[in-house]
Amino acid sequence: MDRILRAFGYRLYMGPAHGRGMYVGPISGRYDPGRPPPPEMEAQLHPAHPRLCELRERYRRLDSPLTDHTVWTDGHRRDGIDLRHFRGDNAYVWQLRYMGRRPARKYRAYADYVRGLDRLGLLDRTEEDGAFGCWVFDDGQGRPVSRDLLDSINELYFLDRTWGLFDRVGFTVADIGAGYGRLAVRMASCVPGLRHYLCLDAIPESTFLSELYVRFRGSADRVLVVPLDEVDQCLAQNTPDLAVAVHSFSEMSSAAIDAWIARLASTGVKHLFVISNEADEIYAADPGHRRNDAMPILDRHGYRLTVAEPILRDEATRQVVGSDNHFLLFELGEA
C-alpha cells in the first residue's frame, strides 16, 4: 500500500494525527517560495556540508537505541526535510497539514487565543520574519504569525502557569528532540532568567540545523546545541531543571524513550514537559508499525503526571483550530 501511495505523492505514517493506528499524508509539505534563505546562509544549507557529513558519521557509529529510528528513518528525512527551507511545512512543523482546510482562518483564531494570554507582551519580544520558507499568516491586526511563533508562546505561558517560568532565575532546560531549535530560540529571546538551553537530538540533520539557526538568531550565548555523542557529558556538567519533549516521544521507539528518560532520572531532572501526538496519552512508535503505551516507562523511572490540559483551553478555539493535543507536566518522585 505504501508503494502505491508513494506513486501518487502520499505515504503511510505511524504517528497518528487523530487516534491510533496509521494514516495517509503527503510525502512532504511545501515551503513559501517567497521567503528564500538569507543569502549568507545559502551555501551552508547543503546536504554535503562537511559539518553535516561529520555528524552523520558520528551518529552512525553510536551503538544506542537512540539511533534506531522507527519514524525518522533515512527515507523520512529525505522526503520530509528540505535543508534550504527547513522552516517550511515539513517533518519538523506541519504548518499547513496540521491546520487542514482554511488555514488563514484557523491561524487568526489561534493568534486571538495567544493574544489573550500575552500579559508579558511576548508577541512584541519575538517576531516572525518567515525566513527559511516558513508559512506566515496575518493575525487579523496586521501582525505576521506562524505556527512556530504561536506554539512557542503558548508553550511558554503554560510553563509559566504551572512551573513559574518567568519568575525563575539561572535555570537550565534540556530539549529532547529539539528539531531545528524552534523553542530554544523563542525562549532565549523571551525569558530573561534562562541560563542555558540544551538542544538534544538523535537526528544529525537536526543538530546541524540547530547549530546554524541558533547562531543566525543570535542565541548562541545561552543556547547550547549538543551532539548526541556528547549528551551524557553535557548533562553531567549542566544539570537541567526542566526537560521538554515537544511532539518527539510519539516519533520514537519505546527503547529510545526509555533511554532518554533514564538519563533524565539519573541526572535528577525534576520536571518534564511533554506534548504528544495522542491527546493526553503518549504512545511510542515501535518496530512493525506498533503503537505502545509509553506512560509506564515514565512511571517506572519515577515521573508522575501532575498537570494535563488541552493546548488550547478555550473550547471554541479548539473547535475552530481542530486540535486535541495536550500539555503534560511530570514531576520526578521515587521510581
C-alpha positions in Angstrom: 0.0 0.0 0.0 2.8 2.4 0.9 4.5 1.8 -2.5 1.2 2.6 -4.3 0.6 5.7 -2.3 4.1 7.0 -3.0 3.4 6.9 -6.7 0.7 9.5 -6.1 2.7 11.6 -3.7 1.4 10.2 -0.4 2.7 7.8 2.2 1.7 5.9 5.3 2.6 7.4 8.7 2.8 5.7 12.1 2.4 8.8 14.3 -1.3 9.2 14.0 -2.7 12.7 13.8 -6.0 11.6 15.2 -6.5 8.5 17.2 -4.3 5.4 16.9 -3.1 3.2 14.0 -1.8 4.6 10.8 -2.9 7.4 8.5 -2.2 8.7 5.0 -0.5 12.0 4.4 1.5 13.8 1.7 5.1 12.7 1.3 6.3 16.2 2.0 4.9 19.6 2.7 5.6 22.9 0.9 7.6 26.0 1.7 6.8 29.6 1.0 8.8 30.3 -2.2 8.6 34.0 -1.5 10.8 33.5 1.6 14.1 32.1 0.5 17.1 31.5 2.8 19.1 34.6 3.7 22.0 35.0 1.2 24.6 34.4 3.9 23.0 31.0 4.7 22.5 29.7 1.2 25.9 28.0 0.9 25.7 26.3 4.3 22.3 24.7 3.8 23.6 21.8 1.6 23.3 18.0 2.2 27.1 17.6 1.5 28.2 20.3 4.0 31.3 18.9 5.9 29.7 19.5 9.3 26.6 17.6 8.4 28.6 14.8 7.0 30.7 14.6 10.2 27.6 14.5 12.4 26.1 11.7 10.2 29.2 9.6 10.6 29.5 10.2 14.3 25.8 9.3 14.9 26.1 6.2 12.7 29.0 4.9 14.8 26.9 5.1 18.0 25.6 1.8 19.4 22.5 3.2 21.1 18.7 2.7 21.0 18.5 6.5 20.4 19.8 6.0 16.8 17.5 3.0 15.9 14.8 5.2 14.3 11.3 3.9 13.6 9.9 7.2 12.2 12.9 9.4 11.4 14.4 6.9 9.0 16.7 7.9 6.2 13.7 7.9 3.8 11.6 10.0 6.2 14.4 12.6 6.5 15.0 12.6 2.7 11.3 13.1 2.0 10.4 15.4 4.9 13.3 17.8 5.3 14.3 20.5 2.8 17.5 21.9 4.3 17.2 25.2 2.4 13.6 25.7 3.6 13.7 23.9 7.0 11.1 26.1 8.5 8.5 25.3 5.8 5.7 22.8 6.1 7.9 19.7 6.8 8.8 16.9 9.1 9.6 19.4 11.9 6.5 21.5 11.9 3.3 20.7 10.0 2.2 24.3 9.4 -0.4 23.7 6.6 -1.1 20.0 7.0 -1.8 20.4 10.8 -4.4 23.1 10.1 -6.1 21.4 7.2 -8.6 23.5 5.2 -8.9 27.3 5.5 -5.6 27.7 7.5 -5.7 31.5 7.4 -9.0 31.5 9.4 -7.6 29.0 11.9 -4.3 30.9 12.4 -6.3 34.1 13.1 -8.3 32.2 15.8 -5.1 30.8 17.2 -3.5 34.2 17.2 -6.5 35.7 19.0 -6.2 33.0 21.7 -2.5 33.6 22.2 -3.0 37.4 22.3 -5.4 36.8 25.2 -2.6 35.1 27.1 0.1 37.6 26.3 0.3 39.5 29.6 4.0 40.0 29.2 3.9 41.2 25.6 5.9 38.3 24.1 4.4 38.9 20.7 6.4 42.1 20.7 9.6 40.5 22.0 9.9 37.8 19.4 8.7 38.3 15.9 8.1 36.2 12.7 10.0 37.1 9.6 9.1 33.9 7.6 12.8 33.1 6.9 13.7 29.7 5.6 10.4 29.0 3.9 8.2 29.5 6.9 4.5 30.0 6.1 3.2 33.3 7.6 -0.3 34.4 8.1 -1.9 37.8 9.1 -3.3 37.7 12.6 -6.2 40.0 11.6 -4.4 43.0 13.1 -1.5 43.3 10.7 0.9 41.2 12.6 2.6 38.2 10.8 2.3 34.9 12.7 3.3 31.3 12.2 2.8 28.0 13.9 6.4 28.3 15.1 5.6 31.6 16.8 2.2 30.8 18.3 3.1 27.3 19.5 6.2 28.7 21.2 4.4 31.5 23.1 1.6 29.2 24.1 4.1 26.7 25.5 6.0 29.4 27.4 2.8 30.6 29.1 1.8 27.1 30.1 5.3 26.6 31.7 4.8 30.0 33.4 1.4 29.0 34.8 2.5 25.5 36.0 6.2 25.9 36.7 6.7 29.6 37.3 8.9 30.0 34.2 9.2 33.8 34.2 9.8 34.0 38.0 12.9 31.7 37.8 16.5 32.9 37.5 19.5 30.9 36.4 17.8 27.7 35.3 18.7 25.2 32.6 16.3 23.5 30.1 17.1 20.3 28.1 15.1 19.9 24.9 14.8 16.2 23.8 14.2 16.2 20.1 14.8 19.9 19.6 14.4 19.8 15.9 15.8 23.0 14.3 15.8 24.9 17.6 12.4 26.5 17.4 11.5 26.6 21.1 15.1 27.2 22.1 15.3 30.5 20.1 12.0 31.7 21.3 12.7 31.0 25.0 16.2 32.7 24.7 14.5 35.8 23.4 11.6 35.9 25.8 12.7 34.6 29.2 15.3 36.7 31.0 16.0 34.2 33.7 17.2 31.4 31.4 20.8 30.3 32.0 21.3 27.6 29.4 19.0 25.8 26.9 20.4 22.5 25.7 19.3 21.3 22.3 19.5 17.5 22.2 18.5 15.4 19.2 19.4 12.0 17.8 19.0 13.2 14.2 22.2 14.6 12.7 20.2 17.0 10.4 18.5 18.4 13.5 21.8 19.1 15.3 23.3 20.6 12.1 20.3 22.9 11.5 20.0 23.9 15.2 23.7 25.0 15.2 23.1 27.2 12.2 19.7 28.5 13.2 20.8 29.4 16.8 23.8 31.3 15.5 21.7 33.0 12.9 19.2 34.2 15.5 22.0 35.4 17.8 21.0 33.0 20.6 24.3 31.1 20.9 25.2 32.8 24.2 22.5 30.8 26.1 21.5 28.0 23.7 24.0 25.1 23.6 23.5 22.6 20.7 24.8 19.3 21.9 25.9 16.5 19.5 24.4 13.1 20.6 27.8 11.6 21.5 28.4 14.5 23.9 25.0 14.4 25.7 26.0 12.4 28.8 29.0 14.7 29.5 26.9 17.8 28.9 24.1 16.6 31.3 26.7 15.9 33.9 28.1 19.4 33.7 24.8 21.2 33.2 22.1 19.6 35.3 18.7 20.7 33.8 16.0 22.0 36.0 13.4 21.1 33.3 13.3 18.8 30.3 10.9 19.3 27.4 9.9 16.8 24.7 7.5 18.5 22.2 5.9 16.0 19.8 9.2 14.0 19.9 8.3 10.9 22.1 5.5 10.0 19.8 8.1 9.6 17.0 10.5 7.4 19.0 10.6 3.7 19.9 9.9 2.6 23.5 13.6 1.7 23.8 14.6 5.3 22.8 12.1 6.9 25.2 13.4 4.7 27.9 17.0 5.7 27.2 16.1 9.4 27.3 14.0 9.1 30.5 16.7 7.0 32.2 19.2 9.8 31.5 16.9 12.4 32.9 16.1 10.4 36.1 19.7 9.6 36.8 20.7 13.2 36.3 17.9 14.3 38.7 15.9 16.4 36.3 12.9 17.3 38.5 10.3 18.3 35.9 9.4 17.0 32.4 7.1 18.8 29.9 5.7 16.7 27.1 3.4 17.2 24.2 2.4 14.0 22.4 0.5 13.3 19.2 -2.2 11.4 21.0 -4.1 13.9 23.1 -3.3 13.3 26.8 -1.6 10.0 26.2 1.9 9.1 25.0 2.4 6.2 22.5 5.7 5.1 21.3 6.3 4.3 17.6 7.8 0.8 17.8 9.1 -1.5 15.1 6.4 -3.2 13.0 4.1 -0.2 13.0 3.1 -0.9 16.6 1.9 1.9 18.9 2.6 1.0 22.5 1.7 3.0 25.7 4.8 4.9 26.9 3.3 6.1 30.1 4.6 3.1 32.1 8.1 4.0 31.0 7.9 7.4 32.7 6.2 5.9 35.7 8.9 3.2 36.1 11.6 5.9 36.3 9.6 7.9 38.8 7.9 10.6 36.6 4.4 11.3 37.8 1.8 13.2 35.8 0.9 16.4 37.7 -0.8 18.5 35.0 -2.7 17.6 31.9 -4.6 20.2 29.9 -5.5 20.9 26.3 -3.0 23.2 24.5 -6.0 25.4 23.7 -8.0 25.8 26.9 -10.8 27.7 25.1 -13.2 25.1 23.7 -14.4 27.5 20.9 -10.8 28.0 19.7 -10.2 24.2 19.8 -13.2 23.6 17.6 -12.0 26.1 15.0 -8.4 25.0 15.0 -9.2 21.3 15.3 -6.5 20.4 17.9 -6.8 17.8 20.6 -3.1 17.9 21.7 -2.4 18.3 25.4 0.3 19.8 27.6 1.6 17.2 30.1 3.8 18.1 33.0 5.5 15.4 35.0 7.4 15.6 38.3 10.2 13.2 39.4 9.4 11.2 42.6 10.5 7.8 43.6 10.9 5.1 40.9 
